[in-house]
Structure formats: C-alpha cells, structure tokens
C-alpha cells in the first residue's frame, strides 16, 4: 500500500512539473479546468450517496463535471488574459469571487462542521461543490502568472502543513480535533501544521520570490490562519464523505483515493492566496 502511494505521488509530481513547464496561460487554464471537472465528478458522486438510500448517478456526475468545466473555462477566459493575469476591468469581479469563497470557508463551513449530524438539504451539496471548486480553480489559473516556481512554493506551503499535521498528530496526538468527522486529526497535529507553515512561510515571504513588505507578526498571523483554513477544507470534504459513508472520494489515484482527497486543503486556501495576491498587487 505504501509503495503504491509513493508511486502515485511520484507520478503526480512529475505530471504537475511537466504541466507547469509546458502549459502557460490558456494551456494551464485547460489543465486546471480538467482537474476541477474531475473534482466535480467525485463531489457529485458523494452528494448522491449522502442522500439516504441513494447511489451515485453517472448522469449526475457527468452533468456536474461538464458544468464546472464550462464554468471554469468561461470565467477564466473572461476574467484572466492570455497570460493568466487578471484583466484590469474585471479585478473587482475576481476579488468578489475570492471574497465569497473566503466568507464560505470562514463563515459557513465552520457552522456546517459544528452541526455535522444534520442532514444536508438536497441542493446544498451541489451548490457548495461549485463554491469549493470554481474559486479554487480560478485562483490556481491566476497564481500561475506569478511564475511556475512561485506557484510551486505556494502549493508546497499547504503540503508542508498537511504533512506536519499528519506526522505530529501520529507522534504526539492525544486530543481529537473533530472525532465525529475525521477521527485521525488532533489538536497537536493542527499546532504542528501551524508551526511548520509559519517557519516555511516566514522564510518565503522575507527572502523568497514572493517576498512582501508585511510586518513579521502579521505574516505569522496570516500563515497560521491559512493553515487553519487548510484544515477546515480537509474537514469539509471529510464531512461529505462521512455523510456518503465512504472512506475516499474516488479511486482515480491508487493509494490516495480520489482527486478531492488530494486537493481538499487547496480548495480552501487557494482563493485566499489569490485574494492576497490581488491585494498586494502581485498579480
């Protein structure tokens, strides 16, 4: 199982590196829209299973994938230019989309997690899937304009937070973070993620290619907040899987589950990173 997981991770990293090397602007937007469509396919399948006695419906999943694919492409072509930079006339629109996503993750999702035992209203899972995937996909397309290395460094920060949370939780975890939703997550792991991403982000922001003139205490607060939001993104997908009575979102990635299992934290943090980039005039 571990060898399969490592092999899949290696293939994914090679694929990502190749895509970042050869796909820019519109080409990268097509890659991103494909990833979002796969995520929508899985999200719809989970939403179908979350209903009492229901099974995943291939027509529903195809429709969800097509809707998100078209939405990402239309929004991307409209809001971003050929290089991936926001069009000046639509910066307010892009900021609004990112802001709506931020409100969703900071204001709505914690409420859903608190009342996790309540049944989801029929349209909520589908609608929330669009809020999860569309802003994140736009941010991924937009942040590529900062440069392939810069985007990788930003993504690495989230991966570092996830990795630290896992290993610190395994080694020191005693207090469950959300036992009814994701029993493996602990407060110790969350603290480990916050510390790791703060150290990494502090180095990146003060001396790296995305350096910003922001006071160090404010940087730390922002980085800890991003780590917290990444955990919220993970928990929200875990909640939907729990309602659907499944362990993984899909079977596309051997040893890892589905696409959503690999991008759950990114769906929450990417719109915030995009909003930060717009706020500081970086892209």
C-alpha positions in Angstrom: 0.0 0.0 0.0 2.8 2.4 0.9 4.7 1.6 -2.3 1.5 2.3 -4.3 1.0 5.5 -2.5 4.6 6.7 -3.1 4.5 5.6 -6.8 1.3 7.5 -7.4 2.7 10.6 -5.6 5.8 10.4 -7.8 3.7 10.3 -11.0 1.5 13.2 -9.8 4.5 15.3 -9.0 6.1 14.6 -12.4 2.8 15.4 -14.1 2.5 18.6 -12.2 6.1 19.6 -13.0 5.5 18.8 -16.7 2.3 20.8 -16.8 3.9 23.8 -15.1 6.8 23.6 -17.5 4.9 23.4 -20.8 1.5 24.9 -20.0 1.1 28.6 -19.6 -1.8 31.0 -19.8 -4.6 29.3 -21.7 -2.9 26.0 -21.7 -2.7 26.0 -17.9 -6.3 27.0 -17.7 -7.3 23.9 -19.6 -5.3 21.8 -17.2 -6.9 23.4 -14.2 -10.4 23.1 -15.7 -9.8 19.4 -16.2 -8.8 18.9 -12.6 -11.8 20.9 -11.4 -14.1 18.7 -13.6 -12.7 15.5 -12.1 -13.3 17.0 -8.6 -16.9 17.9 -9.6 -17.5 14.3 -10.8 -16.4 13.0 -7.4 -18.2 15.7 -5.4 -21.5 14.9 -7.2 -21.0 11.2 -6.5 -20.5 11.9 -2.8 -23.5 14.2 -2.8 -25.7 11.5 -4.4 -24.5 8.9 -1.8 -25.1 11.3 1.1 -28.8 11.1 0.5 -30.5 8.3 2.4 -30.5 5.1 0.3 -29.1 6.8 -2.8 -26.3 5.7 -5.0 -24.0 7.8 -7.2 -25.5 8.6 -10.6 -23.3 8.6 -13.6 -25.6 11.1 -15.5 -25.5 13.4 -12.5 -21.7 13.2 -12.2 -21.3 13.8 -15.9 -23.5 16.9 -15.7 -21.6 18.2 -12.7 -18.3 17.7 -14.3 -19.4 19.4 -17.5 -21.0 22.4 -15.6 -17.8 23.0 -13.6 -15.6 22.5 -16.7 -17.5 25.1 -18.6 -17.8 27.5 -15.7 -14.0 27.5 -15.1 -13.3 28.0 -18.8 -15.8 30.8 -19.2 -14.8 32.6 -16.0 -11.1 32.1 -16.8 -11.4 33.4 -20.4 -13.5 36.3 -19.1 -11.6 37.4 -16.0 -8.0 36.4 -17.0 -6.0 37.5 -20.0 -3.9 35.2 -22.2 -1.1 35.0 -19.7 -3.3 34.3 -16.7 -3.2 37.8 -15.2 -6.5 39.4 -14.1 -7.9 41.7 -16.7 -7.9 45.2 -15.2 -11.6 45.7 -15.9 -12.5 42.5 -14.0 -10.3 42.7 -11.0 -13.3 43.7 -8.8 -15.2 40.6 -10.1 -12.3 38.3 -9.4 -11.9 39.8 -5.9 -15.6 39.3 -5.3 -15.4 35.6 -6.2 -12.4 35.1 -3.9 -14.1 37.1 -1.2 -17.3 35.0 -1.5 -15.1 31.8 -1.2 -13.4 33.3 1.9 -16.7 34.0 3.5 -17.9 30.5 2.7 -14.8 28.8 4.3 -14.6 31.1 7.3 -18.2 31.7 8.0 -20.4 28.9 6.6 -18.3 25.8 6.7 -17.5 26.0 10.4 -21.2 26.2 11.1 -21.7 23.0 8.9 -18.9 21.3 10.8 -20.5 22.3 14.2 -23.8 20.8 13.2 -22.3 17.9 11.3 -25.0 15.4 12.3 -27.8 17.3 10.4 -28.9 16.0 7.1 -27.8 18.1 4.1 -30.6 19.9 2.2 -30.9 18.4 -1.3 -29.4 21.3 -3.3 -26.8 22.3 -0.7 -24.1 19.7 -1.6 -24.2 20.5 -5.3 -24.2 24.3 -4.7 -21.4 24.1 -2.1 -19.4 22.0 -4.6 -19.4 24.9 -7.0 -18.2 27.2 -4.2 -15.5 24.8 -3.4 -14.1 24.2 -6.9 -14.7 27.2 -9.0 -12.9 29.9 -7.0 -10.0 27.5 -6.3 -9.6 26.7 -9.9 -9.6 30.4 -10.9 -7.0 31.1 -8.2 -4.8 28.2 -9.5 -5.0 29.6 -13.0 -4.4 33.1 -11.8 -1.5 32.4 -9.5 0.4 30.6 -12.3 1.0 34.1 -13.7 3.3 34.7 -10.8 5.6 32.0 -12.2 5.8 28.2 -12.1 8.4 28.2 -9.2 6.4 30.7 -7.2 3.2 28.7 -7.6 5.0 25.5 -6.6 6.4 27.3 -3.5 2.9 28.4 -2.5 1.5 24.9 -3.0 4.4 23.5 -1.1 3.4 25.5 1.9 0.0 23.8 2.0 1.6 20.4 1.5 4.0 21.1 4.3 1.1 22.0 6.6 -0.7 18.7 5.7 2.4 16.7 6.2 3.3 18.3 9.5 -0.2 17.8 10.8 -0.1 14.1 9.9 3.3 13.3 11.4 3.0 15.4 14.5 -0.5 14.0 15.1 0.8 10.5 14.7 3.6 11.1 17.1 2.1 13.4 19.7 -1.6 13.5 19.1 -3.7 13.0 22.2 -6.6 15.4 21.8 -9.1 14.8 18.9 -9.8 17.8 16.8 -13.1 16.6 15.2 -13.6 12.9 16.2 -17.1 12.7 14.7 -15.9 13.9 11.3 -12.2 12.8 11.0 -11.0 10.8 14.0 -7.4 10.9 12.9 -7.0 14.6 13.2 -5.7 16.0 16.5 -5.1 19.4 18.0 -1.4 18.6 18.3 -1.3 17.9 14.6 -3.0 21.3 13.9 -0.5 23.1 16.1 2.3 21.2 14.3 0.9 22.4 10.9 0.7 26.0 12.1 4.3 26.0 13.3 5.6 24.3 10.2 3.9 26.6 7.8 4.9 29.7 9.8 8.5 28.7 9.6 8.3 27.9 5.9 6.2 30.9 5.1 8.3 33.3 7.1 11.4 32.3 5.1 9.4 32.5 1.8 7.9 35.9 2.5 11.0 37.6 3.8 13.6 36.3 1.4 11.9 34.3 -1.4 10.4 35.2 -4.8 7.1 36.2 -3.2 8.6 38.5 -0.6 6.2 41.1 0.6 6.6 44.2 2.8 4.5 42.9 5.7 5.5 43.1 9.4 6.6 39.7 10.6 3.9 39.4 13.3 1.2 40.0 10.7 2.9 37.4 8.4 2.7 34.8 11.2 -0.9 35.5 11.9 -1.8 35.2 8.2 0.2 32.0 7.8 -1.5 30.4 10.9 -4.8 31.5 9.5 -4.0 29.8 6.2 -3.0 26.6 8.0 -6.3 26.7 9.9 -8.3 27.2 6.7 -6.5 24.3 5.0 -7.6 22.1 7.9 -11.2 23.4 7.5 -11.1 22.5 3.8 -9.9 19.0 4.7 -12.6 18.6 7.3 -15.4 19.8 5.0 -14.6 17.1 2.4 -14.3 14.5 5.2 -17.8 15.6 6.4 -19.3 14.9 3.0 -17.5 11.5 2.8 -18.9 10.7 6.2 -22.4 11.5 5.1 -21.8 9.4 2.0 -20.4 6.5 4.1 -17.2 6.2 2.1 -13.5 6.4 3.0 -12.2 8.1 -0.2 -13.8 10.5 -2.7 -12.9 8.2 -5.6 -10.5 5.6 -6.9 -8.7 7.6 -9.6 -5.4 7.8 -7.7 -4.2 4.4 -6.4 -3.1 4.6 -2.8 -4.5 8.1 -2.4 -8.2 7.8 -3.2 -9.7 10.4 -5.5 -8.8 13.9 -6.8 -10.7 15.6 -4.0 -8.6 13.7 -1.4 -5.5 15.4 -2.8 -6.9 18.9 -3.3 -9.3 19.3 -0.3 -6.9 21.7 1.6 -6.1 23.6 -1.6 -9.7 24.3 -2.4 -9.9 26.3 0.8 -6.6 28.1 0.7 -6.1 28.9 -3.0 -8.9 31.6 -3.1 -7.3 33.3 0.0 -3.9 33.2 -1.7 -5.4 34.7 -4.8 -7.1 37.4 -2.8 -3.7 38.2 -1.1 -2.0 38.4 -4.5 -4.6 40.9 -5.7 -4.5 42.9 -2.5 -0.7 43.3 -2.7 -0.7 43.9 -6.5 1.4 40.8 -7.2 -0.9 39.6 -10.0 
